[in-house]
Amino acid sequence: MEWLLPIGLFWVVAAVQFGGLIDAENGSGIQQFVGILLTLGIFLVVWYALRVALGGEGLLRREVLPSGVALLALGRIGRIAFRLVGVRIVSSRFGAGAH
């Protein structure tokens, strides 16, 4: 049950971040699919490590704080995971004609 919060938050934040804020420059659909799954795996490892390191009792120290810190690192985690499967991630550039 404790994995429900980070997994649910991951898909919402990943959809916003990887869907609009960053672009994949190369790589096939399979590479991008494996990249997002690898990102989820690394994210959960980071979340669990933070959860163990913070320890303690209460919802804030066991769930909310590790989830928040891991979500803040999601961009870096995603870049590392996608790089491992051969996909380069770059920031999206929005101009005046983007609408």
TORSE-271501 format. One record per residue (C-alpha): residue number from 1; residue in one letter; x, y, z. Coordinates in Angstrom, 3 decimals, padded with zeros to 6 digits. Layout:
BEGIN
{nr:NUM | rest:A | c1:X | c2:Y | c3:Z};
...
END
This chain:
BEGIN
{nr:1 | rest:M | c1:000.000 | c2:000.000 | c3:000.000};
{nr:2 | rest:E | c1:002.899 | c2:002.386 | c3:000.687};
{nr:3 | rest:W | c1:003.922 | c2:002.248 | c3:-002.997};
{nr:4 | rest:L | c1:000.571 | c2:003.646 | c3:-004.152};
{nr:5 | rest:L | c1:001.427 | c2:007.320 | c3:-003.540};
{nr:6 | rest:P | c1:004.792 | c2:007.444 | c3:-005.357};
{nr:7 | rest:I | c1:003.591 | c2:005.368 | c3:-008.321};
{nr:8 | rest:G | c1:000.449 | c2:007.470 | c3:-008.738};
{nr:9 | rest:L | c1:002.359 | c2:010.738 | c3:-008.469};
{nr:10 | rest:F | c1:005.040 | c2:009.478 | c3:-010.846};
{nr:11 | rest:W | c1:002.638 | c2:008.963 | c3:-013.756};
{nr:12 | rest:V | c1:000.992 | c2:012.375 | c3:-013.307};
{nr:13 | rest:V | c1:004.259 | c2:014.320 | c3:-013.037};
{nr:14 | rest:A | c1:005.978 | c2:012.238 | c3:-015.741};
{nr:15 | rest:A | c1:003.086 | c2:012.911 | c3:-018.138};
{nr:16 | rest:V | c1:003.448 | c2:016.656 | c3:-017.656};
{nr:17 | rest:Q | c1:007.228 | c2:016.702 | c3:-017.709};
{nr:18 | rest:F | c1:007.945 | c2:014.200 | c3:-020.469};
{nr:19 | rest:G | c1:004.838 | c2:015.119 | c3:-022.452};
{nr:20 | rest:G | c1:005.504 | c2:018.818 | c3:-022.799};
{nr:21 | rest:L | c1:008.510 | c2:020.164 | c3:-020.964};
{nr:22 | rest:I | c1:011.178 | c2:017.985 | c3:-022.577};
{nr:23 | rest:D | c1:011.614 | c2:016.287 | c3:-025.955};
{nr:24 | rest:A | c1:013.300 | c2:013.087 | c3:-027.032};
{nr:25 | rest:E | c1:015.712 | c2:013.927 | c3:-029.838};
{nr:26 | rest:N | c1:016.292 | c2:010.433 | c3:-031.154};
{nr:27 | rest:G | c1:015.443 | c2:006.815 | c3:-030.426};
{nr:28 | rest:S | c1:012.666 | c2:004.493 | c3:-031.452};
{nr:29 | rest:G | c1:009.341 | c2:004.064 | c3:-029.720};
{nr:30 | rest:I | c1:010.619 | c2:000.922 | c3:-028.027};
{nr:31 | rest:Q | c1:013.653 | c2:002.797 | c3:-026.653};
{nr:32 | rest:Q | c1:011.402 | c2:005.556 | c3:-025.321};
{nr:33 | rest:F | c1:009.039 | c2:003.002 | c3:-023.745};
{nr:34 | rest:V | c1:011.937 | c2:001.207 | c3:-022.047};
{nr:35 | rest:G | c1:013.283 | c2:004.609 | c3:-020.988};
{nr:36 | rest:I | c1:010.078 | c2:005.576 | c3:-019.180};
{nr:37 | rest:L | c1:009.914 | c2:002.174 | c3:-017.462};
{nr:38 | rest:L | c1:013.552 | c2:002.503 | c3:-016.431};
{nr:39 | rest:T | c1:012.783 | c2:006.003 | c3:-015.156};
{nr:40 | rest:L | c1:009.987 | c2:004.561 | c3:-013.015};
{nr:41 | rest:G | c1:012.321 | c2:001.901 | c3:-011.641};
{nr:42 | rest:I | c1:015.072 | c2:004.373 | c3:-010.739};
{nr:43 | rest:F | c1:012.481 | c2:006.767 | c3:-009.290};
{nr:44 | rest:L | c1:011.152 | c2:004.018 | c3:-006.997};
{nr:45 | rest:V | c1:014.682 | c2:003.096 | c3:-005.884};
{nr:46 | rest:V | c1:015.395 | c2:006.757 | c3:-005.038};
{nr:47 | rest:W | c1:012.032 | c2:007.052 | c3:-003.262};
{nr:48 | rest:Y | c1:012.663 | c2:003.926 | c3:-001.195};
{nr:49 | rest:A | c1:016.211 | c2:004.998 | c3:-000.301};
{nr:50 | rest:L | c1:014.908 | c2:008.377 | c3:000.876};
{nr:51 | rest:R | c1:012.143 | c2:006.664 | c3:002.828};
{nr:52 | rest:V | c1:014.632 | c2:004.433 | c3:004.626};
{nr:53 | rest:A | c1:017.085 | c2:007.292 | c3:005.211};
{nr:54 | rest:L | c1:014.441 | c2:009.600 | c3:006.681};
{nr:55 | rest:G | c1:012.849 | c2:006.811 | c3:008.719};
{nr:56 | rest:G | c1:010.662 | c2:007.902 | c3:011.541};
{nr:57 | rest:E | c1:006.960 | c2:007.755 | c3:012.105};
{nr:58 | rest:G | c1:004.141 | c2:009.624 | c3:010.518};
{nr:59 | rest:L | c1:002.842 | c2:010.203 | c3:007.039};
{nr:60 | rest:L | c1:005.081 | c2:013.214 | c3:006.374};
{nr:61 | rest:R | c1:008.425 | c2:011.469 | c3:006.947};
{nr:62 | rest:R | c1:007.446 | c2:008.086 | c3:005.518};
{nr:63 | rest:E | c1:005.463 | c2:009.083 | c3:002.411};
{nr:64 | rest:V | c1:005.173 | c2:012.767 | c3:001.569};
{nr:65 | rest:L | c1:008.767 | c2:013.960 | c3:002.024};
{nr:66 | rest:P | c1:010.414 | c2:011.084 | c3:000.088};
{nr:67 | rest:S | c1:007.831 | c2:011.458 | c3:-002.681};
{nr:68 | rest:G | c1:008.367 | c2:015.204 | c3:-002.964};
{nr:69 | rest:V | c1:012.156 | c2:014.994 | c3:-003.071};
{nr:70 | rest:A | c1:012.110 | c2:012.122 | c3:-005.590};
{nr:71 | rest:L | c1:009.647 | c2:014.031 | c3:-007.797};
{nr:72 | rest:L | c1:011.907 | c2:017.086 | c3:-007.742};
{nr:73 | rest:A | c1:014.716 | c2:014.861 | c3:-009.025};
{nr:74 | rest:L | c1:012.510 | c2:013.293 | c3:-011.732};
{nr:75 | rest:G | c1:013.983 | c2:015.400 | c3:-014.540};
{nr:76 | rest:R | c1:017.524 | c2:014.306 | c3:-013.731};
{nr:77 | rest:I | c1:016.414 | c2:010.696 | c3:-013.182};
{nr:78 | rest:G | c1:014.664 | c2:010.727 | c3:-016.563};
{nr:79 | rest:R | c1:017.682 | c2:012.114 | c3:-018.376};
{nr:80 | rest:I | c1:019.901 | c2:009.401 | c3:-016.879};
{nr:81 | rest:A | c1:017.430 | c2:006.600 | c3:-017.629};
{nr:82 | rest:F | c1:016.812 | c2:007.692 | c3:-021.214};
{nr:83 | rest:R | c1:020.539 | c2:008.130 | c3:-021.805};
{nr:84 | rest:L | c1:021.065 | c2:004.510 | c3:-020.664};
{nr:85 | rest:V | c1:018.818 | c2:003.286 | c3:-023.507};
{nr:86 | rest:G | c1:020.333 | c2:005.642 | c3:-026.080};
{nr:87 | rest:V | c1:017.754 | c2:008.442 | c3:-026.195};
{nr:88 | rest:R | c1:018.848 | c2:012.059 | c3:-025.805};
{nr:89 | rest:I | c1:016.496 | c2:014.316 | c3:-023.839};
{nr:90 | rest:V | c1:016.470 | c2:018.076 | c3:-024.455};
{nr:91 | rest:S | c1:014.391 | c2:020.910 | c3:-023.040};
{nr:92 | rest:S | c1:011.448 | c2:022.039 | c3:-025.163};
{nr:93 | rest:R | c1:011.740 | c2:025.468 | c3:-026.689};
{nr:94 | rest:F | c1:008.540 | c2:027.437 | c3:-026.891};
{nr:95 | rest:G | c1:008.443 | c2:030.404 | c3:-029.207};
{nr:96 | rest:A | c1:005.851 | c2:032.957 | c3:-030.224};
{nr:97 | rest:G | c1:004.618 | c2:030.706 | c3:-033.023};
{nr:98 | rest:A | c1:004.196 | c2:027.639 | c3:-030.821};
{nr:99 | rest:H | c1:000.437 | c2:028.044 | c3:-030.561};
END
